[in-house]
Amino acid sequence: MTGQPLECPIRKVEPQWVDLNGHMNMAYYHLLFDESLDVAFTELGIGWDYTQKGEGSCFTAEVHVCYLDELTEGEPVRVTYQLLDADEKRIHVFGHMYHAEKGYLAATSEQMCIHVDMKSRRASPFPAEQQEKIAAMMKAHQGMARPEQAGRVIGIKRK
């Protein structure tokens, strides 16, 4: 874990993801961000192997996606994740989605995830091992620039 965002495997826009406007439908931006977040979760020790044990998991409490440019069928997509903040029960992550060849930023996703005890179905602290991994990634990402879209709120700006 370095001072660089976590790189996720490159994907391609699938034909079934394209809507009547000829570009990737908004639901599939969420799908790609979600599936890419699994890579970050695995790195933090809270991925599928952890969840399968039935002890704990991460639930999404809030997500905010900004759609900045189009992606069309067959185009390669690159997603990165940055850890913005964390405490004993929550992680605040930020994803960037790029066209993998042209390099433009297509979308961003800001997400708050809560660790949940799967037996009580209540928020609970991450186990010590996972807290250590989260702290290490947090330390590695502290020097990174805060994304421009982080902390945005939805509203119509009035003059």
Backbone as a ProteinNet text record, in pm:
[ID]
protein_1_A
[PRIMARY]
MTGQPLECPIRKVEPQWVDLNGHMNMAYYHLLFDESLDVAFTELGIGWDYTQKGEGSCFTAEVHVCYLDELTEGEPVRVTYQLLDADEKRIHVFGHMYHAEKGYLAATSEQMCIHVDMKSRRASPFPAEQQEKIAAMMKAHQGMARPEQAGRVIGIKRK
[TERTIARY]
84.7	0	88.9	79.4	161.8	73.5	135.4	62.6	-13.5	-42	-117.7	-254.2	-354.5	-484.1	-472.7	-563.7	-568.9	-624.2	-550.1	-590.9	-672.8	-784.3	-870.4	-854.6	-886.9	-873	-955.6	-900	-968.5	-1084.6	-1195.5	-1317.5	-1354.9	-1449.1	-1503.1	-1652.1	-1704.5	-1848.2	-1917.3	-2001.3	-2072.1	-2192	-2228.4	-2341.5	-2471.6	-2498.1	-2623.1	-2623.2	-2510.2	-2501.2	-2538.6	-2553.3	-2578.6	-2729.3	-2768	-2910.4	-2952.8	-3074.5	-3128.7	-3057.5	-2979.7	-2901.3	-2767.6	-2738.1	-2615.6	-2492.1	-2511.6	-2397.4	-2429.7	-2330.2	-2350.4	-2457.4	-2554.9	-2664	-2610.5	-2673.8	-2627.3	-2615.8	-2701.8	-2698	-2565.9	-2508.1	-2385.8	-2261.7	-2269.4	-2161.9	-2155.8	-2273	-2279.3	-2224.6	-2263.1	-2215.3	-2063.3	-2005	-1859.6	-1790.5	-1843.3	-1784.8	-1796	-1911.2	-1932.8	-1839.9	-1832.7	-1746.2	-1598.9	-1561.8	-1424.1	-1392.9	-1491.7	-1471.2	-1437.8	-1486.4	-1452	-1300.5	-1230	-1083.7	-1023.2	-1072.6	-1024	-1057.3	-1179	-1218.9	-1128.6	-1093.7	-1003.6	-868.3	-817.7	-690	-694.8	-811.4	-828.8	-867.2	-881.8	-918.1	-1065.7	-1148.4	-1293.5	-1370.8	-1303.1	-1363.9	-1447.5	-1464.4	-1552.3	-1511.5	-1380.5	-1334.6	-1375.8	-1362.8	-1401.6	-1552.6	-1628.6	-1775	-1830.2	-1770.1	-1817.8	-1810.3	-1725.4	-1714.6	-1839.5	-1922.7	-2047.6	-2035.1	-1916.7	-1894.2	-1929.6	-1874.2	-1894.4	-1896.6	-1943.6	-1948.5	-1956.2	-1943.3	-1959.5	-2086.9	-2165.5	-2287.3	-2264.6	-2324.6	-2318	-2423.5	-2380.3	-2472.5	-2514.6	-2422.5	-2451.5	-2355.2	-2403.8	-2318.4	-2360.4	-2261.5	-2287.4	-2202.9	-2269.6	-2200.8	-2215	-2104.2	-2104.3	-2072.9	-2161.7	-2144.1	-2083.3	-1958.8	-1885.4	-1866.8	-1863.2	-1846.1	-1899.8	-1927.1	-1988.4	-1885.9	-1934.7	-1863.3	-1957.8	-1904.5	-1989.3	-1943.1	-2026.2	-2004	-1862.1	-1803.3	-1671.4	-1554.8	-1581.7	-1471.4	-1412.4	-1279.6	-1214.7	-1231	-1252.4	-1279.5	-1180.3	-1122.8	-1027.4	-1084.4	-1087.5	-1138.7	-1027.1	-1015.2	-921.4	-999.1	-943.9	-1006.5	-904.6	-954.5	-877	-954.9	-885.4	-947.2	-936.2	-1051.6	-1052.5	-1050	-1116.4	-1123.3	-1169.3	-1147	-1189.5	-1194.1	-1279.9	-1278.1	-1302.2	-1332.2	-1340.9	-1455.4	-1558.7	-1675.5	-1701.7	-1634.7	-1668.7	-1544.7	-1566.2	-1464.8	-1532.7	-1463.7	-1510.7	-1418.1	-1472.1	-1390.9	-1433.5	-1339.4	-1367.2	-1311.5	-1399.1	-1359.3	-1357.4	-1260.7	-1251.9	-1266.6	-1350.6	-1368.6	-1318.3	-1220.3	-1157.6	-1179	-1177.4	-1164.4	-1020.5	-1001.1	-869	-768.3	-814.2	-720.2	-707.1	-818.5	-815.5	-783.7	-800.7	-760.3	-856.9	-967	-1057.6	-1136.5	-1171.4	-1250	-1396.5	-1456.6	-1595.4	-1693.2	-1650.6	-1740.7	-1659.9	-1722.8	-1665.7	-1773.4	-1730.1	-1822.8	-1765.3	-1840.3	-1801.9	-1895.4	-1837.8	-1919.8	-1879.2	-1980.7	-1959.6	-2004.1	-1913.1	-1941.1	-1932.4	-2023.6	-2029.7	-2005.7	-1918.6	-1895.8	-2012.7	-2064.4	-2181.2	-2149.5	-2186.9	-2181.4	-2297.5	-2268.7	-2373.4	-2465.8	-2426.7	-2515.9	-2619.6	-2577.8	-2670.7	-2731.2	-2668.3	-2709.5	-2701.5	-2604.6	-2581.1	-2438.3	-2419.9	-2285.7	-2195.7	-2073.6	-1977.8	-1836.7	-1742.5	-1604.8	-1546.4	-1458.8	-1382.8	-1295	-1269.4	-1173.5	-1035.3	-952.7	-821	-735.7	-733.9	-652.2	-695	-824.8	-874.8	-851.5	-864.6	-837	-692.1	-600.5	-459	-439.3	-504.4	-492.5	-554.9	-668.2	-734.2	-645.3	-586.6	-497.6	-375.7	-321.7	-205.9	-242.8	-361	-402.9	-433.6	-495	-525.9	-397.4	-294.9	-166.2	-105.6	-114	-58.9	-134.2	-263	-345.3	-356.1	-306.6	-320.1	-258.3	-149.2	-82	-144.4	-242.9	-305.4	-399.5	-412.3	-503.4	-647.3	-724.5	-867.1	-935.6	-1015	-1081.7	-1174.7	-1178.7	-1261.9	-1408.8	-1457.6	-1599.5	-1632.9	-1535	-1561.1	-1642.2	-1742.8	-1823	-1929.5	-1952.9	-2055	-2193.9	-2281.6	-2422.2	-2504.6	-2621	-2709	-2797.1	-2813.2	-2902.5	-2891.3	-2993	-2991	-2930.7	-2819.5	-2753.9	-2830.6	-2871	-2946.1	-2852.6	-2881.3	-2800.2	-2852.9
-117.9	0	123.7	201.1	320.1	444	557.4	683.1	697.5	587.9	586.4	522.4	559.1	492.4	344.6	267.3	124.8	105.1	35.7	8.8	-119.2	-114.4	-231	-282.8	-409.2	-464.7	-387.4	-373.1	-304	-389.8	-324.4	-389.4	-324	-385.7	-327.4	-308	-202.3	-176.9	-287.8	-364.7	-476.9	-427.1	-499.3	-456	-436.3	-523.5	-514.2	-395	-327.7	-211.4	-81.2	-88	32.8	57.7	183.4	218.2	279.6	327.6	384.3	511	572.3	691.3	655.1	525.5	480	484.3	503.7	502.9	413.6	394.7	308	367.4	285.6	326	351.2	444.2	483.2	365.6	267.5	153.1	77.1	74.3	-1.4	73.5	204.7	277.8	228.2	217.4	166.8	24.1	-59.8	-198	-203.2	-125.1	-126.1	-72.8	34.7	86.1	-18.7	-83	-182.5	-302.1	-355.9	-471.7	-435.3	-313.4	-268.4	-247.8	-203.7	-185.8	-318.8	-428.2	-560.3	-581.8	-525.1	-535.9	-464.6	-344.3	-268.9	-342.9	-396.2	-470	-591.3	-660.7	-775.7	-730.5	-620.2	-564.5	-530.9	-488.3	-449.8	-567	-685.7	-802.8	-810.6	-737.1	-738	-778.5	-852.2	-896.4	-1021.8	-1092.8	-1209.4	-1316.4	-1344.6	-1447.6	-1412.3	-1285.8	-1238.9	-1250.4	-1204.1	-1204.7	-1346.4	-1439.7	-1579	-1644.3	-1594.1	-1651.2	-1623.7	-1528.1	-1500.3	-1415.1	-1363.4	-1281.3	-1134.8	-1081.4	-940.5	-914.2	-794.9	-751.4	-599.2	-541.7	-396.9	-369.1	-279.1	-233.9	-90.5	-55.4	81.7	164.1	273.8	363.4	478.4	520.5	633	628	667.5	673.5	793.2	857.7	972.3	955.2	940.9	923	1050.3	1093.6	1205.1	1147.9	1171	1124.7	1240.2	1222.8	1334.2	1323.5	1201.8	1183.1	1045.3	1026.9	902.6	791	669.9	548.7	469.4	412.6	339.9	194.6	116.8	-26.7	-60.8	-155.6	-207.3	-124.4	-5.1	79.7	24.2	34	-13.3	87.6	34.6	118.6	82.9	185.6	169.8	238.6	167.5	223.7	220.5	331.9	339	375.1	336.4	371.5	434.7	532	604.2	601.7	578.2	582.7	726.5	790.8	929.6	940.4	846.2	852.3	716.6	695.3	569.7	588.7	510.8	498.7	351.8	319.7	178.2	102.8	175.3	109.7	148.8	253	305.2	329.4	318.3	362.3	452	558.7	657.3	643.7	591	561.7	648.3	666.9	747.9	677.9	654.5	588.6	684.1	664.9	737.9	635.6	664.3	577.2	651.1	590.1	651.8	566.8	632.4	558.3	507.4	377.8	318.8	352	388	421.9	572.7	644	789	868.2	805.9	866.7	965.2	997.6	1095.9	1037.1	1124.7	1086.5	1079.6	962.1	941.6	956.5	917	923.4	912.8	956.5	938	880.1	811.2	753.8	771.8	841.7	861.4	776.1	700	602.9	592	581.7	554.7	411.4	331	190.6	168.5	86.7	58.5	-90	-121.4	-260.9	-309.4	-427.2	-482.5	-622.3	-645.3	-779.2	-856.1	-962.6	-1033.7	-1115.4	-1137.5	-1209.2	-1113.9	-994.5	-897.5	-803.6	-798.1	-707.8	-561.7	-530.9	-396.5	-353.2	-221.9	-168.6	-214.5	-251	-298.3	-264.2	-258.4	-228.7	-338.2	-296.8	-392.4	-473.7	-599.5	-675.6	-608.2	-634.8	-569.9	-586	-705.1	-729.9	-638.5	-623.5	-538.4	-390.5	-353.1	-214.7	-177.7	-271.8	-247.7	-224	-305.1	-289.7	-157.8	-123.2	3.1	120.3	112.7	219.2	233.1	121.3	126	191.6	156.4	218.8	366.9	398.6	537.9	619.9	565.3	634	653.3	549.8	558.2	658.9	676.6	764.6	906.2	931.5	1063.8	1175.4	1149.1	1252.7	1278.9	1199.4	1215.9	1336.1	1399.2	1513.4	1467.7	1552.6	1523.5	1542.1	1444.1	1456.2	1577.9	1641.8	1761.2	1735	1616.2	1585.2	1539.8	1518.8	1469	1570.8	1521.4	1606	1688.6	1663	1738.7	1707.5	1803.5	1783.3	1814.2	1752	1774.7	1895.8	1979.5	2095.3	2182.4	2259.8	2355.8	2484.7	2524.8	2647.6	2768.1	2852.8	2974.2	3094.2	3189.3	3313.1	3410.7
0	0	0	-105.7	-119.7	-116.9	-146.5	-153.5	-284.5	-346.1	-470.8	-444.4	-523.9	-506.3	-542.2	-488.6	-517.1	-658	-742.4	-880.4	-886.8	-955.6	-973.8	-1116.7	-1141	-1275.8	-1378.8	-1497.3	-1606.6	-1655.3	-1679.6	-1730.7	-1863	-1934.1	-2057.3	-2041.5	-2103.2	-2099.6	-2178.8	-2111	-2171.9	-2253.8	-2361	-2444.3	-2366	-2267.1	-2190.5	-2095	-2077	-1989.5	-2060.3	-2191.9	-2272	-2280.1	-2256.4	-2257.6	-2391.3	-2397.3	-2520.5	-2564.9	-2476.9	-2512.1	-2575.5	-2584.2	-2648.3	-2559.7	-2431.5	-2338.9	-2218.9	-2133.1	-2017.2	-1926.4	-1891.3	-1803	-1662.2	-1592.7	-1458.8	-1361.5	-1372.7	-1281.2	-1293	-1411.2	-1432.1	-1384.1	-1373.2	-1305.3	-1160.5	-1097.6	-960.3	-952.9	-1049.1	-1051.7	-1058.9	-1151	-1164.7	-1039.2	-982	-858.2	-747.2	-735.7	-630.6	-647.1	-767.1	-789.7	-773.2	-809.1	-790.5	-643.3	-566.5	-422.4	-355	-412.6	-359	-357.8	-456.2	-461.7	-340.9	-312.6	-196.3	-66.9	-58	61.1	83.5	-22.3	-10.4	43.6	-7.5	38.3	187.8	235.2	375.7	466.5	407.4	487.5	521.1	446.2	471	345.5	258.2	133.1	150	40	35.1	136.2	147.7	242.4	384.4	419.2	552.4	571.8	474.3	483.5	492.7	419.6	419.7	556.9	644	778.9	861.9	817.7	886.1	1011.4	1036.7	1156.4	1129	1021.8	990.8	842	806.7	668.2	667.8	551	536.5	458.3	511	444.4	398.5	286.9	239.1	310.8	371.3	440.1	348.5	262.3	174	56.6	-58.8	-177.5	-261.7	-322.7	-408.9	-534.6	-649.6	-776.5	-859.3	-917.4	-1012	-1150.2	-1244.3	-1381.6	-1459.9	-1505.6	-1564.5	-1715.3	-1767.3	-1911.1	-1948.8	-2075.7	-2122.6	-2142.6	-2125.7	-2163.4	-2252.5	-2360	-2454.3	-2467.5	-2533.9	-2546.5	-2589.8	-2517.5	-2551.4	-2498.9	-2448.1	-2401.4	-2271.5	-2257.8	-2135.8	-2022.1	-1902.2	-1785.5	-1674.2	-1615	-1504.7	-1381.3	-1267.9	-1143.1	-1038.7	-965.7	-854.1	-728	-613.7	-486.1	-393.2	-318.5	-218.9	-87.7	21.3	153.4	204.5	226.1	272.1	424	491.5	637.3	689.1	816.3	879.7	1030.2	1093.4	1238.8	1270.5	1393.7	1431.3	1365.2	1315.6	1255.3	1110.1	1061.1	928.8	842.9	713	617	515.4	479.7	382.6	262.1	152.9	34.3	-82.7	-175.2	-292.9	-415	-514.2	-637.7	-755.1	-841.7	-968.4	-1080.8	-1179	-1294.2	-1418.6	-1484.3	-1601.1	-1726.1	-1841.6	-1966.9	-1964.5	-1973.5	-1952.3	-2061.8	-2181.4	-2288.7	-2306.9	-2306	-2329.7	-2204.4	-2087.1	-1962.1	-1898.9	-1965.1	-1905.5	-1788.9	-1694.4	-1578.2	-1619.6	-1606.4	-1648	-1532	-1410.7	-1295.5	-1167.3	-1058	-925.1	-834.1	-730.2	-632.9	-493.4	-411.7	-272.3	-187.4	-95.6	-23.4	123.1	207.9	350.1	375.5	428.1	457.5	607.5	658.6	801.4	823.4	918.6	954	1038.8	1004.4	1071.5	1124.4	1250	1308.4	1246.6	1174.7	1100.6	1190.9	1313.3	1405.6	1464.7	1503.9	1562.7	1458	1339.4	1230.7	1276.2	1360.1	1413.1	1380.5	1371	1351.9	1465.2	1429.4	1529	1483	1575.7	1537	1447	1356.5	1278	1373.9	1343.1	1423.9	1418.4	1518.6	1530.4	1404.9	1346.5	1227.2	1111.9	1092.8	985.7	1018.4	1144.9	1183.7	1153.5	1172.4	1140.9	991.4	908.6	763.5	718.2	775.8	742.1	782.7	902.4	949.1	857.8	811.1	720.8	587.9	533.5	408.1	431	542.9	574.5	580.1	644.4	653.5	514.4	431.4	295.7	209.8	233.1	150.4	205.9	326.4	387.4	305	238	159.5	23.7	-14.1	-145.1	-143.3	-257.9	-270.3	-249	-184.2	-165.9	-300.8	-345.6	-475.7	-480.8	-596.1	-616.5	-585.1	-617.4	-598.6	-456.8	-371.4	-235.5	-155.7	-86	1.5	-68.2	-193.5	-265.4	-212	-227.3	-194.1	-317.9	-325.4	-438.4	-410.2	-509.8	-495.3	-619.4	-642.9	-753.2	-700.7	-760	-717.2	-768.6	-678.9	-712.1	-708.8	-794	-795.4	-696.4
[MASK]
+++++++++++++++++++++++++++++++++++++++++++++++++++++++++++++++++++++++++++++++++++++++++++++++++++++++++++++++++++++++++++++++++++++++++++++++++++++++++++++++

